[in-house]
Amino acid sequence: MTDKIWIIISFIFVFTGCSLMPDRTPYSTQTEDAYTKSIKTKLYAQYSQWKGIRYKLGGLNKSGIDCSGFVFVTFKSKLKIVLPRTTHLQAATGKNIERNQLQAGDLVFFKTGKLKRHVGIYLEHGKFLHASTSQGVTISRLDNDYWKSKYWRAKRIKS
């Protein structure tokens, strides 16, 4: 009798055990919407706190911040991810993705000069958050003539 009970218990664990475990895959369809909404909420909150803060090369606070510094601070404070400090090193981090695969939280990079690079954080619907040299912390559009002509690559950073 005990052998039959163990067989039944084993059968129950084998066929129901996996279904009792929560899906922890960050890329699953089930959690993608909630994950994306959470990222967007955090990024828009960061924007509301930093909107208009002036651009300052090497800056890391509200008295002035540069583009990679803003990405660094945003990822650390809002997404709990520590990225490298410079645009060059940020561009070497994460997974390359195509422009048509952009999701909230992806990094977007631009070639703004022969050796100059710029970085921002993709939000949604062709918009990205960044520290602009002319406007400070702002939201811009990828299809803006300037940014469209300077677009270089995108990277996905997942915790």
DSSP file (Angstrom, degrees, kcal/mol; ACC not computed):
  #  RESIDUE AA STRUCTURE BP1 BP2  ACC     N-H-->O    O-->H-N    N-H-->O    O-->H-N    TCO  KAPPA ALPHA  PHI   PSI    X-CA   Y-CA   Z-CA
    1    1 A M     >        0   0    0      0, 0.0     4,-1.8     0, 0.0     5,-0.1   0.000 360.0 360.0 360.0 -41.6    0.0    0.0    0.0
    2    2 A T  H  >  +     0   0    0      1,-0.2     4,-2.3     2,-0.2     5,-0.2   0.841 360.0  57.2 -65.9 -31.6    2.8    2.5    0.8
    3    3 A D  H  > S+     0   0    0      1,-0.2     4,-2.0     2,-0.2    -1,-0.2   0.906 106.8  49.1 -63.5 -39.9    4.4    1.9   -2.6
    4    4 A K  H  > S+     0   0    0      2,-0.2     4,-2.3     1,-0.2    -2,-0.2   0.886 109.7  51.5 -66.0 -39.0    1.1    2.9   -4.3
    5    5 A I  H  X S+     0   0    0     -4,-1.8     4,-2.9     2,-0.2     5,-0.2   0.923 110.2  48.8 -64.7 -43.3    0.9    6.0   -2.2
    6    6 A W  H  X S+     0   0    0     -4,-2.3     4,-2.7     1,-0.2    -1,-0.2   0.874 110.6  51.2 -65.1 -36.7    4.5    7.0   -3.1
    7    7 A I  H  X S+     0   0    0     -4,-2.0     4,-2.5     2,-0.2    -1,-0.2   0.923 112.5  45.9 -64.7 -43.4    3.7    6.4   -6.8
    8    8 A I  H  X S+     0   0    0     -4,-2.3     4,-2.4     2,-0.2    -2,-0.2   0.923 114.3  47.7 -65.6 -44.7    0.6    8.6   -6.5
    9    9 A I  H  X S+     0   0    0     -4,-2.9     4,-2.5     2,-0.2    -2,-0.2   0.921 113.1  48.6 -62.8 -43.6    2.5   11.4   -4.6
   10   10 A S  H  X S+     0   0    0     -4,-2.7     4,-2.7     1,-0.2    -2,-0.2   0.917 110.3  51.8 -61.5 -43.0    5.4   11.2   -7.1
   11   11 A F  H  X S+     0   0    0     -4,-2.5     4,-2.2     1,-0.2     5,-0.2   0.915 109.8  49.4 -59.1 -44.7    2.9   11.4  -10.0
   12   12 A I  H  X S+     0   0    0     -4,-2.4     4,-1.9     1,-0.2     5,-0.5   0.927 113.0  46.5 -62.0 -46.3    1.3   14.5   -8.4
   13   13 A F  H  X S+     0   0    0     -4,-2.5     4,-1.9     1,-0.2     5,-0.3   0.906 112.9  49.3 -64.6 -41.0    4.6   16.3   -7.9
   14   14 A V  H  < S+     0   0    0     -4,-2.7     4,-0.4     1,-0.2    -1,-0.2   0.916 119.9  35.1 -65.2 -42.7    5.8   15.5  -11.4
   15   15 A F  H  < S+     0   0    0     -4,-2.2    -1,-0.2    -5,-0.2    -2,-0.2   0.624 131.9  26.8 -92.9 -13.3    2.7   16.7  -13.2
   16   16 A T  H  X S+     0   0    0     -4,-1.9     4,-1.2    -5,-0.2    -3,-0.2   0.587  98.7  83.8-118.4 -17.1    1.7   19.6  -11.0
   17   17 A G  H >X S+     0   0    0     -4,-1.9     4,-0.6    -5,-0.5     3,-0.6   0.900  93.7  45.9 -55.4 -46.9    5.1   20.7   -9.5
   18   18 A C  H >4 S+     0   0    0     -4,-0.4     3,-0.9    -5,-0.3    -1,-0.2   0.870 109.3  54.9 -66.6 -36.0    6.1   22.9  -12.4
   19   19 A S  H 34 S+     0   0    0      1,-0.2    -1,-0.2    -4,-0.1    -2,-0.2   0.720 103.5  56.8 -72.2 -17.7    2.7   24.5  -12.7
   20   20 A L  H << S+     0   0    0     -4,-1.2    -1,-0.2    -3,-0.6    -2,-0.2   0.649  89.5  89.6 -84.7 -14.8    2.9   25.5   -9.0
   21   21 A M  S << S-     0   0    0     -3,-0.9     2,-0.1    -4,-0.6     3,-0.0  -0.652  84.0-117.7 -83.0 135.3    6.2   27.4   -9.6
   22   22 A P        -     0   0    0      0, 0.0     2,-0.7     0, 0.0    -2,-0.1  -0.413  29.9-108.0 -69.1 148.4    5.9   31.1  -10.6
   23   23 A D        +     0   0    0      1,-0.1    -4,-0.0    -4,-0.1     5,-0.0  -0.686  40.0 174.3 -77.8 115.3    7.2   32.1  -13.9
   24   24 A R        +     0   0    0     -2,-0.7    -1,-0.1     3,-0.0     3,-0.0   0.242  33.9 124.9-107.4  11.8   10.4   34.1  -13.3
   25   25 A T    >   -     0   0    0      1,-0.2     3,-1.5     2,-0.1     6,-0.3  -0.619  51.9-152.7 -73.8 117.8   11.5   34.4  -16.9
   26   26 A P  T 3  S+     0   0    0      0, 0.0    -1,-0.2     0, 0.0     9,-0.1   0.710  92.3  51.0 -66.8 -17.6   11.9   38.2  -17.4
   27   27 A Y  T 3  S+     0   0    0      8,-0.0     5,-0.1     4,-0.0    -2,-0.1   0.400  80.7 123.7 -99.4   2.8   11.2   37.8  -21.1
   28   28 A S    <>  -     0   0    0     -3,-1.5     4,-1.9     1,-0.1     3,-0.4  -0.285  68.3-126.1 -68.3 150.7    7.9   35.9  -20.9
   29   29 A T  H  > S+     0   0    0      1,-0.2     4,-0.8     2,-0.2    -1,-0.1   0.864 109.0  61.0 -59.7 -36.9    4.8   37.2  -22.5
   30   30 A Q  H  4 S+     0   0    0      1,-0.2     4,-0.4     2,-0.1    -1,-0.2   0.886 117.1  26.8 -60.5 -41.4    3.0   36.9  -19.2
   31   31 A T  H  > S+     0   0    0     -3,-0.4     4,-3.0    -6,-0.3     5,-0.2   0.578  98.6  87.1-101.1 -10.7    5.4   39.3  -17.4
   32   32 A E  H  X S+     0   0    0     -4,-1.9     4,-3.1     1,-0.2     5,-0.2   0.912  90.1  48.6 -59.4 -45.2    6.5   41.5  -20.2
   33   33 A D  H  X S+     0   0    0     -4,-0.8     4,-2.5     2,-0.2    -1,-0.2   0.931 115.4  43.7 -61.6 -45.5    3.6   44.0  -20.0
   34   34 A A  H  > S+     0   0    0     -4,-0.4     4,-2.2     2,-0.2    -2,-0.2   0.909 115.8  48.8 -65.8 -41.3    4.0   44.4  -16.2
   35   35 A Y  H  X S+     0   0    0     -4,-3.0     4,-2.4     2,-0.2    -2,-0.2   0.940 113.0  46.8 -62.9 -48.0    7.8   44.6  -16.5
   36   36 A T  H  X S+     0   0    0     -4,-3.1     4,-2.7    -5,-0.2    -2,-0.2   0.906 111.9  50.3 -63.0 -43.0    7.5   47.2  -19.3
   37   37 A K  H  X S+     0   0    0     -4,-2.5     4,-2.5    -5,-0.2    -1,-0.2   0.903 110.4  50.7 -61.3 -41.4    4.9   49.3  -17.4
   38   38 A S  H  X S+     0   0    0     -4,-2.2     4,-2.1     2,-0.2    -2,-0.2   0.921 111.3  47.6 -63.0 -44.9    7.1   49.2  -14.3
   39   39 A I  H  X S+     0   0    0     -4,-2.4     4,-2.5     2,-0.2    -2,-0.2   0.940 112.8  48.5 -61.7 -48.1   10.1   50.4  -16.3
   40   40 A K  H  X S+     0   0    0     -4,-2.7     4,-2.8     1,-0.2     5,-0.3   0.906 109.9  52.0 -60.7 -42.5    8.2   53.2  -18.0
   41   41 A T  H  X S+     0   0    0     -4,-2.5     4,-1.9     1,-0.2    -1,-0.2   0.923 112.1  46.0 -59.4 -45.0    6.7   54.4  -14.7
   42   42 A K  H  X S+     0   0    0     -4,-2.1     4,-2.1     2,-0.2    -2,-0.2   0.887 113.5  48.9 -66.7 -39.3   10.2   54.6  -13.2
   43   43 A L  H  X S+     0   0    0     -4,-2.5     4,-2.3     2,-0.2    -2,-0.2   0.910 111.7  47.8 -69.2 -41.9   11.6   56.4  -16.2
   44   44 A Y  H  X S+     0   0    0     -4,-2.8     4,-2.3     2,-0.2    -1,-0.2   0.857 110.6  53.2 -67.1 -32.9    8.8   59.0  -16.3
   45   45 A A  H  X S+     0   0    0     -4,-1.9     4,-1.5    -5,-0.3    -2,-0.2   0.912 108.8  49.6 -64.6 -42.0    9.2   59.5  -12.6
   46   46 A Q  H  X S+     0   0    0     -4,-2.1     4,-1.6     1,-0.2    -2,-0.2   0.912 109.7  51.7 -62.1 -42.2   12.9   60.2  -13.1
   47   47 A Y  H  X S+     0   0    0     -4,-2.3     4,-2.3     1,-0.2     3,-0.3   0.925 107.0  51.8 -60.6 -45.0   12.1   62.6  -15.9
   48   48 A S  H  < S+     0   0    0     -4,-2.3    -1,-0.2     1,-0.2    -2,-0.2   0.829 113.4  45.7 -64.1 -29.4    9.7   64.5  -13.7
   49   49 A Q  H  < S+     0   0    0     -4,-1.5    -1,-0.2    -5,-0.1    -2,-0.2   0.742 125.4  30.0 -81.5 -24.7   12.4   64.8  -11.0
   50   50 A W  H >< S+     0   0    0     -4,-1.6     3,-2.6    -3,-0.3    87,-0.4   0.457  79.4 141.1-115.5  -4.5   15.2   65.8  -13.5
   51   51 A K  T 3< S+     0   0    0     -4,-2.3    87,-0.2     1,-0.3     3,-0.1  -0.126  79.5   4.3 -49.2 126.7   13.3   67.7  -16.3
   52   52 A G  T 3  S+     0   0    0     85,-2.8    -1,-0.3     1,-0.3    86,-0.1   0.360  82.6 152.6  81.4  -6.1   15.3   70.7  -17.5
   53   53 A I    <   -     0   0    0     -3,-2.6    84,-1.8     1,-0.1    -1,-0.3  -0.404  52.6-107.7 -58.4 129.8   18.4   70.0  -15.3
   54   54 A R        -     0   0    0      8,-0.3    11,-2.0    82,-0.2     2,-0.3  -0.147  26.3-107.0 -66.7 153.9   21.2   71.6  -17.3
   55   55 A Y  B     +a   65   0A   0     77,-0.3     2,-0.3    78,-0.2    11,-0.2  -0.618  39.9 172.9 -77.2 134.0   23.9   69.7  -19.2
   56   56 A K    >   -     0   0    0      9,-1.0     3,-2.9    -2,-0.3    10,-0.1  -0.907  35.6-118.7-145.4 116.5   27.3   69.7  -17.6
   57   57 A L  T 3  S+     0   0    0     -2,-0.3     3,-0.1     1,-0.3    -2,-0.0  -0.309 102.3   8.7 -55.0 125.3   30.1   67.6  -18.9
   58   58 A G  T 3  S+     0   0    0      1,-0.3    -1,-0.3    -2,-0.0     2,-0.0   0.351  98.0 142.3  84.2  -5.8   31.2   65.2  -16.2
   59   59 A G    <   +     0   0    0     -3,-2.9     7,-1.4     1,-0.1    -1,-0.3  -0.333  27.4 175.3 -72.5 151.0   28.2   66.2  -14.0
   60   60 A L  E     +B   65   0A   0      4,-0.3     2,-0.2     5,-0.2     5,-0.2   0.170  57.6  52.8-138.1  16.4   26.4   63.7  -11.8
   61   61 A N  E >  S-B   64   0A   0      3,-1.6     3,-2.0    12,-0.0    -2,-0.0  -0.809  96.8 -80.1-144.6-174.7   23.9   65.7   -9.9
   62   62 A K  T 3  S+     0   0    0      1,-0.3    -8,-0.3    -2,-0.2     3,-0.1   0.503 117.7  69.2 -75.3  -2.5   21.1   68.2  -10.2
   63   63 A S  T 3  S-     0   0    0      1,-0.4    -1,-0.3   -10,-0.1     2,-0.2   0.560 127.1 -33.0 -85.2  -7.3   23.5   71.1  -10.5
   64   64 A G  E <   - B   0  61A   0     -3,-2.0    -3,-1.6    -8,-0.1    -1,-0.4  -0.559  63.0-171.8 157.4 141.2   24.4   69.6  -13.9
   65   65 A I  E     -aB  55  60A   0    -11,-2.0    -9,-1.0    -5,-0.2    -5,-0.2  -0.997  15.0-137.2-148.8 146.6   24.7   66.2  -15.6
   66   66 A D     >  -     0   0    0     -7,-1.4     4,-2.6    -2,-0.3     5,-0.2  -0.507  38.3 -96.3 -99.4 176.4   25.9   64.8  -18.9
   67   67 A C  H  > S+     0   0    0     64,-0.3     4,-2.0     1,-0.2     5,-0.1   0.916 122.5  41.1 -62.7 -47.8   24.2   62.2  -21.0
   68   68 A S  H  > S+     0   0    0      1,-0.2     4,-2.7     2,-0.2    -1,-0.2   0.845 114.3  54.4 -70.8 -31.2   26.1   59.1  -19.7
   69   69 A G  H  > S+     0   0    0      2,-0.2     4,-3.0     1,-0.2     5,-0.2   0.898 107.4  50.2 -64.9 -40.4   25.9   60.4  -16.2
   70   70 A F  H  X S+     0   0    0     -4,-2.6     4,-2.6     2,-0.2    -2,-0.2   0.914 112.5  46.6 -64.4 -42.0   22.2   60.7  -16.5
   71   71 A V  H  X S+     0   0    0     -4,-2.0     4,-2.6     2,-0.2     5,-0.3   0.932 113.7  49.6 -62.9 -45.4   21.9   57.1  -17.8
   72   72 A F  H  X S+     0   0    0     -4,-2.7     4,-2.1    13,-0.2    11,-0.3   0.941 114.7  42.9 -57.5 -51.4   24.3   56.0  -15.0
   73   73 A V  H  X S+     0   0    0     -4,-3.0     4,-2.9     2,-0.2     5,-0.4   0.903 114.8  50.4 -64.4 -43.2   22.2   57.8  -12.2
   74   74 A T  H  X>S+     0   0    0     -4,-2.6     4,-2.5    -5,-0.2     5,-0.9   0.933 112.4  45.2 -63.6 -47.7   18.9   56.7  -13.7
   75   75 A F  H  X5S+     0   0    0     -4,-2.6     6,-2.4    -5,-0.2     4,-0.8   0.903 117.3  45.6 -64.1 -40.3   19.8   53.0  -13.9
   76   76 A K  H  <5S+     0   0    0     -4,-2.1     4,-0.4    -5,-0.3    -2,-0.2   0.941 122.2  33.6 -69.0 -46.9   21.3   53.0  -10.5
   77   77 A S  H  <5S+     0   0    0     -4,-2.9    -2,-0.2    -5,-0.2    -3,-0.2   0.863 132.1  25.8 -81.8 -35.9   18.6   54.9   -8.6
   78   78 A K  H  <5S+     0   0    0     -4,-2.5    -3,-0.2    -5,-0.4    -2,-0.1   0.813 133.5  28.2 -99.1 -34.2   15.5   53.7  -10.5
   79   79 A L  S  <<S-     0   0    0     -5,-0.9    -3,-0.2    -4,-0.8    -4,-0.1   0.465  93.5-127.9-110.0  -3.3   16.3   50.3  -11.9
   80   80 A K        +     0   0    0     -5,-0.4     2,-0.4    -4,-0.4    -4,-0.3   0.849  66.5 129.1  59.3  36.8   18.9   49.2   -9.4
   81   81 A I        -     0   0    0     -6,-2.4     2,-0.7    -9,-0.1    -1,-0.2  -0.990  52.2-144.3-123.4 127.7   21.5   48.4  -12.1
   82   82 A V        -     0   0    0     -2,-0.4   -10,-0.1    -3,-0.1    -9,-0.1  -0.832  24.3-178.2 -95.6 115.7   25.0   49.7  -12.0
   83   83 A L        -     0   0    0     -2,-0.7     7,-0.1   -11,-0.3    -7,-0.0  -0.621  37.2 -85.4-102.3 164.5   26.3   50.6  -15.4
   84   84 A P        -     0   0    0      0, 0.0    -1,-0.2     0, 0.0     9,-0.0  -0.290  39.2-123.7 -61.0 160.8   29.7   51.9  -16.5
   85   85 A R  S    S+     0   0    0     -3,-0.1   -13,-0.2   -13,-0.1     2,-0.2   0.798  82.3  69.1 -81.7 -30.8   29.9   55.7  -16.2
   86   86 A T  S  > S-     0   0    0      1,-0.1     4,-2.6   -17,-0.1     5,-0.2  -0.576  77.3-127.2 -98.3 154.8   31.0   56.6  -19.8
   87   87 A T  H  > S+     0   0    0     -2,-0.2     4,-2.4     1,-0.2     5,-0.2   0.901 111.1  56.4 -59.1 -42.2   29.1   56.5  -23.1
   88   88 A H  H  > S+     0   0    0      1,-0.2     4,-0.5     2,-0.2    -1,-0.2   0.929 112.5  39.8 -57.4 -48.1   31.9   54.5  -24.6
   89   89 A L  H >4 S+     0   0    0      1,-0.2     3,-0.6     2,-0.2    -1,-0.2   0.847 112.8  55.3 -73.6 -33.5   31.7   51.8  -21.9
   90   90 A Q  H >< S+     0   0    0     -4,-2.6     3,-1.4     1,-0.2    -1,-0.2   0.882 103.6  56.3 -63.7 -36.6   27.9   51.8  -21.8
   91   91 A A  H 3< S+     0   0    0     -4,-2.4    -1,-0.2     1,-0.3    -2,-0.2   0.706 105.3  52.4 -68.1 -18.9   27.9   51.2  -25.6
   92   92 A A  T << S+     0   0    0     -3,-0.6     2,-0.3    -4,-0.5    -1,-0.3   0.397  97.7  87.0 -94.4   1.7   30.0   48.0  -24.9
   93   93 A T  S <  S+     0   0    0     -3,-1.4   -10,-0.0    -4,-0.2     2,-0.0  -0.738  80.1   5.2-103.6 148.2   27.5   46.7  -22.3
   94   94 A G  S    S-     0   0    0     -2,-0.3     2,-0.4    61,-0.1    63,-0.2  -0.249  95.1 -42.7  83.5-167.8   24.4   44.6  -22.9
   95   95 A K  E     -C  156   0B   0     61,-2.1    61,-2.6    -2,-0.0     2,-0.1  -0.866  53.1-117.9-108.0 131.3   23.0   43.0  -26.0
   96   96 A N  E     -C  155   0B   0     -2,-0.4     2,-0.3    59,-0.2    59,-0.2  -0.434  37.9-176.9 -62.7 136.7   22.8   44.6  -29.4
   97   97 A I  E     -C  154   0B   0     57,-1.8    57,-0.6    -2,-0.1     2,-0.1  -0.960  26.9-107.2-135.2 156.5   19.2   45.0  -30.6
   98   98 A E    >   -     0   0    0     -2,-0.3     3,-2.0     1,-0.1     4,-0.2  -0.443  31.7-114.3 -78.2 154.7   17.6   46.3  -33.8
   99   99 A R  G >  S+     0   0    0      1,-0.3     3,-1.3     2,-0.2    -1,-0.1   0.851 116.6  56.8 -58.1 -36.7   15.9   49.7  -33.8
  100  100 A N  G 3  S+     0   0    0      1,-0.2    -1,-0.3     0, 0.0    -2,-0.0   0.471 102.2  57.8 -77.2   0.5   12.5   48.0  -34.5
  101  101 A Q  G <  S+     0   0    0     -3,-2.0    -1,-0.2     2,-0.1    -2,-0.2   0.309  75.8 140.1-107.1   5.9   12.9   45.9  -31.3
  102  102 A L    <   +     0   0    0     -3,-1.3     2,-0.3    -4,-0.2    24,-0.1  -0.207  25.7 179.9 -58.5 136.9   13.3   48.8  -28.9
  103  103 A Q    >   -     0   0    0     21,-0.1     3,-2.3    19,-0.0    19,-0.2  -0.910  42.7 -72.0-130.8 159.7   11.6   48.5  -25.5
  104  104 A A  T 3  S+     0   0    0     -2,-0.3    19,-0.2     1,-0.3   -64,-0.1  -0.261 120.5  27.1 -51.8 131.5   11.4   50.8  -22.5
  105  105 A G  T 3  S+     0   0    0     17,-2.8    52,-0.3     1,-0.4    -1,-0.3   0.264  86.6 130.9  96.9 -11.0   14.7   50.9  -20.7
  106  106 A D    <   -     0   0    0     -3,-2.3    16,-3.4    16,-0.2     2,-0.4  -0.455  59.1-119.3 -72.1 149.3   16.9   50.1  -23.8
  107  107 A L  E     -ED 121 155B   0     48,-2.7    48,-2.3    14,-0.2     2,-0.4  -0.736  23.5-159.0 -89.1 136.9   19.8   52.4  -24.4
  108  108 A V  E     -ED 120 154B   0     12,-2.4    12,-2.2    -2,-0.4     2,-0.3  -0.965   8.2-160.1-117.6 134.9   20.0   54.3  -27.6
  109  109 A F  E     -ED 119 153B   0     44,-3.1    43,-2.9    -2,-0.4    44,-1.1  -0.862   5.9-168.6-120.3 148.7   23.3   55.6  -28.9
  110  110 A F  E     -ED 118 151B   0      8,-2.4     8,-2.2    -2,-0.3     2,-0.8  -0.971  23.5-134.2-135.1 146.2   24.1   58.3  -31.4
  111  111 A K  E     +E  117   0B   0     39,-2.8     6,-0.2    -2,-0.3     3,-0.1  -0.898  30.5 169.6 -98.1 106.1   27.2   59.5  -33.2
  112  112 A T        +     0   0    0      4,-1.2     2,-0.3    -2,-0.8     5,-0.2   0.431  64.0   0.1-101.0  -0.1   27.1   63.2  -32.8
  113  113 A G  S    S-     0   0    0      3,-1.1    -1,-0.1    37,-0.1     0, 0.0  -0.951  94.4 -73.2-168.8 178.7   30.6   64.0  -34.1
  114  114 A K  S    S+     0   0    0     -2,-0.3    -1,-0.1     1,-0.2    -3,-0.0   0.903 132.3   3.5 -54.1 -44.2   33.7   62.2  -35.5
  115  115 A L  S    S+     0   0    0     -3,-0.1     2,-0.3     2,-0.0    -1,-0.2   0.372 110.3 106.2-120.5   0.4   34.6   60.9  -32.0
  116  116 A K        -     0   0    0     -5,-0.0    -4,-1.2     2,-0.0    -3,-1.1  -0.640  44.9-172.9 -89.1 140.1   31.6   62.1  -30.0
  117  117 A R  E     -E  111   0B   0     -2,-0.3     2,-0.3    -6,-0.2    -6,-0.2  -0.931   6.4-161.0-127.8 153.5   28.8   59.8  -28.8
  118  118 A H  E     -E  110   0B   0     -8,-2.2    -8,-2.4    -2,-0.3     2,-0.4  -0.973   6.2-161.6-133.3 147.6   25.5   60.5  -27.1
  119  119 A V  E     +E  109   0B   0     -2,-0.3    12,-0.5   -10,-0.2     2,-0.3  -0.974  12.7 166.0-133.2 145.8   23.3   58.1  -25.1
  120  120 A G  E     -E  108   0B   0    -12,-2.2   -12,-2.4    -2,-0.4     2,-0.5  -0.870  34.9-107.9-143.4 178.3   19.7   58.1  -24.0
  121  121 A I  E     -EF 107 129B   0      8,-3.0     8,-3.1    -2,-0.3   -14,-0.2  -0.962  31.9-124.3-118.1 123.5   17.1   55.7  -22.6
  122  122 A Y  E     + F   0 128B   0    -16,-3.4   -17,-2.8    -2,-0.5     6,-0.3  -0.409  30.6 174.1 -67.9 137.8   14.2   54.5  -24.8
  123  123 A L  E     -     0   0B   0      4,-3.1     2,-0.3     1,-0.2     5,-0.2   0.796  47.2 -68.1-104.5 -72.0   10.7   55.2  -23.4
  124  124 A E  E >  S+ F   0 127B   0      3,-0.7     3,-2.2   -21,-0.1    -1,-0.2  -0.944 100.5  31.9-178.3 159.9    8.0   54.3  -25.9
  125  125 A H  T 3  S-     0   0    0      1,-0.3     3,-0.1    -2,-0.3    -3,-0.0   0.821 131.1 -49.9  48.8  41.5    6.5   55.3  -29.2
  126  126 A G  T 3  S+     0   0    0      1,-0.3    16,-3.2    15,-0.1    17,-0.4   0.608 109.3 125.6  77.8  12.1    9.8   56.5  -30.6
  127  127 A K  E <   -FG 124 141B   0     -3,-2.2    -4,-3.1    14,-0.2    -3,-0.7  -0.806  35.8-173.7-106.3 146.2   10.6   58.7  -27.6
  128  128 A F  E     -FG 122 140B   0     12,-2.6    12,-2.6    -2,-0.3     2,-0.4  -0.981  19.4-131.9-138.6 153.6   13.8   58.6  -25.5
  129  129 A L  E     +FG 121 139B   0     -8,-3.1    -8,-3.0    -2,-0.3     2,-0.3  -0.841  42.2 138.4-104.2 133.5   14.9   60.3  -22.3
  130  130 A H  E     - G   0 138B   0      8,-2.4     8,-2.8    -2,-0.4     2,-0.8  -0.979  56.4 -96.8-163.8 171.5   18.4   62.0  -22.2
  131  131 A A  E     - G   0 137B   0    -12,-0.5     6,-0.3    -2,-0.3     2,-0.3  -0.898  43.8-159.0-101.7 105.3   20.5   64.9  -21.1
  132  132 A S  E  >  - G   0 136B   0      4,-2.8     4,-1.9    -2,-0.8   -77,-0.3  -0.603  20.7-134.8 -86.6 142.5   20.7   67.2  -24.1
  133  133 A T  T  4 S+     0   0    0     -2,-0.3   -78,-0.2     1,-0.2    -1,-0.1   0.814 107.0  35.4 -65.6 -28.3   23.5   69.8  -24.4
  134  134 A S  T  4 S+     0   0    0      2,-0.1    -1,-0.2     1,-0.1   -80,-0.0   0.781 131.9  24.2 -96.4 -29.5   21.0   72.4  -25.4
  135  135 A Q  T  4 S-     0   0    0      1,-0.3    -2,-0.2   -82,-0.0     2,-0.1   0.466  91.7-137.5-116.1  -3.9   17.9   71.5  -23.4
  136  136 A G  E  < S+G  132   0B   0     -4,-1.9    -4,-2.8   -85,-0.1    -1,-0.3  -0.465  73.2   3.1  73.9-154.5   19.2   69.7  -20.4
  137  137 A V  E    S+G  131   0B   0    -84,-1.8   -85,-2.8   -87,-0.4     2,-0.3  -0.497  92.1 138.8 -68.7 124.5   17.3   66.6  -19.3
  138  138 A T  E     -G  130   0B   0     -8,-2.8    -8,-2.4    -2,-0.3     2,-0.5  -0.910  53.5-106.4-154.4 173.9   14.5   66.2  -21.8
  139  139 A I  E     +G  129   0B   0     -2,-0.3     2,-0.3   -10,-0.2   -10,-0.2  -0.973  39.2 177.5-113.7 129.9   12.5   63.8  -23.9
  140  140 A S  E     -G  128   0B   0    -12,-2.6   -12,-2.6    -2,-0.5     2,-0.4  -0.777  26.9-111.7-125.6 171.1   13.2   63.7  -27.7
  141  141 A R  E >   -G  127   0B   0     -2,-0.3     3,-1.3   -14,-0.2     6,-0.3  -0.867   8.9-142.9-108.0 138.3   11.9   61.7  -30.6
  142  142 A L  T 3  S+     0   0    0    -16,-3.2     9,-0.2    -2,-0.4    -1,-0.1   0.784 103.7  57.9 -65.5 -27.1   14.1   59.2  -32.6
  143  143 A D  T 3  S+     0   0    0    -17,-0.4    -1,-0.2     4,-0.1     2,-0.1   0.434  75.9 119.2 -87.7   2.5   12.3   60.4  -35.8
  144  144 A N  S <> S-     0   0    0     -3,-1.3     4,-3.2     1,-0.1     5,-0.3  -0.456  78.2-118.1 -59.6 138.4   13.5   64.0  -35.2
  145  145 A D  H  > S+     0   0    0      1,-0.2     4,-1.7     2,-0.2    -1,-0.1   0.876 111.4  47.4 -52.0 -43.8   15.6   64.9  -38.2
  146  146 A Y  H  > S+     0   0    0      2,-0.2     4,-1.0     1,-0.2    -1,-0.2   0.971 117.3  39.4 -63.7 -54.6   18.7   65.5  -36.1
  147  147 A W  H  > S+     0   0    0     -6,-0.3     4,-1.2     1,-0.2     3,-0.3   0.860 112.8  56.6 -67.2 -35.5   18.5   62.3  -34.0
  148  148 A K  H  < S+     0   0    0     -4,-3.2     3,-0.3     1,-0.2    -1,-0.2   0.901 108.9  46.8 -61.5 -40.5   17.4   60.2  -37.0
  149  149 A S  H  < S+     0   0    0     -4,-1.7    -1,-0.2    -5,-0.3    -2,-0.2   0.712 116.9  43.9 -75.1 -19.4   20.5   61.2  -38.9
  150  150 A K  H  < S+     0   0    0     -4,-1.0   -39,-2.8    -3,-0.3    -1,-0.2   0.517  79.4 129.6-102.1  -8.3   22.8   60.5  -35.8
  151  151 A Y  E  <  + D   0 110B   0     -4,-1.2   -41,-0.3    -3,-0.3     3,-0.1  -0.191  22.7 164.5 -54.3 136.2   21.3   57.2  -34.7
  152  152 A W  E     -     0   0B   0    -43,-2.9     2,-0.3     1,-0.4   -42,-0.2   0.734  49.8 -36.7-119.5 -57.5   24.1   54.6  -34.2
  153  153 A R  E     - D   0 109B   0    -44,-1.1   -44,-3.1   -55,-0.1    -1,-0.4  -0.963  42.5-129.1-163.2 172.6   22.9   51.5  -32.2
  154  154 A A  E     -CD  97 108B   0    -57,-0.6   -57,-1.8    -2,-0.3     2,-0.4  -0.980  15.3-163.0-136.3 150.4   20.8   50.2  -29.3
  155  155 A K  E     -CD  96 107B   0    -48,-2.3   -48,-2.7    -2,-0.3     2,-0.5  -0.985  11.9-141.7-133.6 142.5   21.6   48.0  -26.4
  156  156 A R  E     -C   95   0B   0    -61,-2.6   -61,-2.1    -2,-0.4     2,-0.5  -0.916  14.3-168.5-105.6 127.8   19.3   46.0  -24.0
  157  157 A I        -     0   0    0     -2,-0.5     2,-0.4   -52,-0.3    -2,-0.0  -0.967   8.0-178.7-115.4 118.5   20.4   45.8  -20.4
  158  158 A K              0   0    0     -2,-0.5   -64,-0.1     1,-0.1    -2,-0.0  -0.945 360.0 360.0-118.8 141.4   18.5   43.3  -18.2
  159  159 A S              0   0    0     -2,-0.4    -1,-0.1   -80,-0.1    -2,-0.0   0.479 360.0 360.0 -78.2 360.0   19.0   42.8  -14.5
